[in-house]
């Protein structure tokens, strides 16, 4: 929903309101993504969604974006994150902004679930990517479909020995 006026009568043309109960969700065996606002709704300003990972969820493999910053705000639980060549854990209340070109990956931290607000800026229409990701994870589409869309969604997968070692150590 786009609002034409805001609180106290102030004009806020283009404001975006997504009611929690009306937001589209995408689910796979390890996460539920609640879709709030895609680039088309924000004039390219940002894309935002919430990812709720179950304990042990693998999250996203190592990747980078060429154009967008990816912002993470941990609402609950803990998120293990690769940032360049370092691995850290974000806890409830922590915020991370990953600049374009920086390899990163994330998953629920060992022994924890994670509830994370994600924002991309500038925005790009990523909801189709999230839908496709769910289809691949559920086995409805082959993984090769993700590679085919890397340019469209600015999601470029990379090999990270550091991230591989982190995943193997907790397996």
C-alpha positions as CSV (number, residue, x, y, z in Angstrom):
1,X,0.0,0.0,0.0
2,X,1.3,3.5,-0.9
3,X,0.2,6.3,1.4
4,X,-0.5,9.8,0.2
5,X,-0.4,11.4,3.7
6,X,1.3,10.6,6.9
7,X,1.0,11.1,10.7
8,X,-0.1,14.5,11.9
9,X,-1.3,15.4,8.4
10,X,2.1,15.7,6.9
11,X,2.4,14.7,3.2
12,X,4.5,11.6,2.7
13,X,3.8,10.9,-1.0
14,X,5.2,7.5,-1.9
15,X,5.4,6.1,1.7
16,X,5.0,2.3,1.8
17,X,3.0,0.4,4.4
18,X,3.0,-3.3,4.5
19,X,0.8,-4.8,7.2
20,X,2.4,-7.9,8.8
21,X,-0.7,-10.0,8.4
22,X,-1.0,-9.1,4.7
23,X,2.7,-9.6,3.7
24,X,3.5,-12.3,1.3
25,X,5.7,-15.1,2.7
26,X,8.1,-17.5,1.0
27,X,9.0,-20.6,3.0
28,X,11.5,-23.4,2.5
29,X,12.5,-26.1,5.0
30,X,14.9,-23.8,6.9
31,X,13.4,-20.3,6.7
32,X,10.4,-18.2,6.3
33,X,10.8,-14.9,4.4
34,X,8.3,-12.2,4.9
35,X,8.3,-9.8,1.9
36,X,7.8,-6.1,2.9
37,X,8.7,-3.8,0.0
38,X,10.4,-4.4,-3.3
39,X,12.2,-1.9,-5.5
40,X,9.1,-1.3,-7.7
41,X,7.2,-0.1,-4.6
42,X,10.0,2.2,-3.4
43,X,11.1,3.9,-6.6
44,X,14.3,1.9,-6.5
45,X,15.2,3.2,-3.1
46,X,15.3,-0.1,-1.2
47,X,14.1,-3.7,-1.0
48,X,13.2,-5.1,2.5
49,X,12.2,-8.4,3.9
50,X,12.4,-10.4,7.1
51,X,14.1,-13.8,7.3
52,X,13.3,-16.2,10.1
53,X,15.7,-19.1,10.2
54,X,15.2,-22.3,12.2
55,X,18.0,-23.6,14.4
56,X,20.7,-25.1,12.1
57,X,19.5,-23.3,9.0
58,X,22.2,-23.0,6.4
59,X,21.2,-19.6,5.0
60,X,23.0,-18.0,2.0
61,X,26.2,-19.3,0.5
62,X,29.2,-17.0,-0.1
63,X,28.2,-14.3,-2.6
64,X,28.5,-10.6,-3.3
65,X,26.5,-7.8,-4.9
66,X,28.0,-5.3,-7.4
67,X,25.5,-2.5,-6.9
68,X,23.7,-2.8,-3.6
69,X,24.5,-2.6,0.1
70,X,22.9,-5.4,2.1
71,X,21.9,-4.4,5.6
72,X,21.1,-6.9,8.4
73,X,19.4,-6.1,11.7
74,X,19.1,-9.1,14.1
75,X,15.6,-9.0,15.7
76,X,16.2,-12.2,17.6
77,X,18.5,-15.2,18.0
78,X,22.0,-15.2,16.4
79,X,23.3,-15.0,12.9
80,X,26.7,-16.3,11.9
81,X,28.1,-14.2,9.1
82,X,31.1,-14.3,6.7
83,X,32.3,-10.8,5.9
84,X,35.2,-10.8,3.5
85,X,37.6,-13.3,5.0
86,X,36.3,-13.1,8.6
87,X,33.5,-14.9,10.4
88,X,31.5,-13.3,13.2
89,X,28.3,-13.8,15.1
90,X,25.6,-11.2,15.2
91,X,23.2,-11.2,18.2
92,X,19.8,-9.6,18.9
93,X,20.1,-5.9,18.4
94,X,23.2,-6.1,16.2
95,X,23.4,-4.3,12.8
96,X,25.7,-5.0,9.9
97,X,25.9,-3.1,6.6
98,X,27.8,-5.0,3.8
99,X,29.1,-2.7,1.0
100,X,28.9,-3.7,-2.7
101,X,31.7,-6.1,-3.8
102,X,32.2,-7.6,-0.4
103,X,31.9,-11.4,-0.3
104,X,29.5,-12.5,2.5
105,X,27.4,-15.4,3.7
106,X,25.1,-16.1,6.6
107,X,23.2,-18.8,8.5
108,X,21.6,-19.3,11.9
109,X,24.5,-19.5,14.4
110,X,25.2,-23.0,15.7
111,X,22.6,-23.8,18.4
112,X,20.4,-20.9,17.6
113,X,17.7,-19.7,15.2
114,X,17.8,-16.2,13.8
115,X,15.2,-13.5,13.0
116,X,16.7,-10.9,10.7
117,X,15.4,-7.8,9.0
118,X,17.2,-7.5,5.6
119,X,17.4,-4.3,3.4
120,X,19.1,-3.8,0.1
121,X,19.8,-0.3,-1.1
122,X,19.6,0.9,-3.7
123,X,16.7,-1.5,-4.2
124,X,16.2,-4.0,-7.0
125,X,13.4,-6.4,-7.6
126,X,14.6,-9.3,-5.4
127,X,11.3,-10.8,-4.5
128,X,11.4,-13.0,-7.6
129,X,14.8,-14.2,-6.5
130,X,13.5,-15.1,-3.0
131,X,10.6,-17.0,-4.6
132,X,13.0,-18.9,-6.9
133,X,15.3,-19.6,-3.9
134,X,12.4,-21.3,-2.1
135,X,11.6,-23.3,-5.2
136,X,15.2,-24.5,-5.5
137,X,15.4,-25.3,-1.8
138,X,12.2,-27.3,-2.0
139,X,13.4,-29.2,-5.1
140,X,10.9,-27.7,-7.4
141,X,13.5,-26.0,-9.6
142,X,17.1,-27.1,-10.3
143,X,20.0,-25.1,-8.6
144,X,21.3,-24.1,-12.0
145,X,18.3,-21.6,-12.2
146,X,20.0,-19.5,-9.5
147,X,23.2,-19.2,-11.5
148,X,21.2,-18.2,-14.6
149,X,19.7,-15.2,-12.7
150,X,22.9,-13.8,-11.1
151,X,23.0,-10.8,-13.3
152,X,19.3,-10.0,-13.0
153,X,19.3,-10.2,-9.2
154,X,22.9,-8.9,-8.7
155,X,23.6,-12.1,-6.6
156,X,27.0,-13.5,-7.6
157,X,28.2,-16.7,-5.8
158,X,31.8,-17.1,-5.0
159,X,33.9,-19.8,-3.4
160,X,35.0,-19.1,0.2
161,X,37.5,-21.5,1.8
162,X,36.9,-19.7,5.1
163,X,33.1,-20.2,4.9
164,X,33.5,-23.8,3.8
165,X,35.8,-24.5,6.8
166,X,33.3,-22.8,9.1
167,X,30.4,-25.0,7.8
168,X,32.5,-28.2,8.0
169,X,33.6,-27.5,11.5
170,X,30.0,-27.3,12.8
171,X,28.8,-30.3,10.8
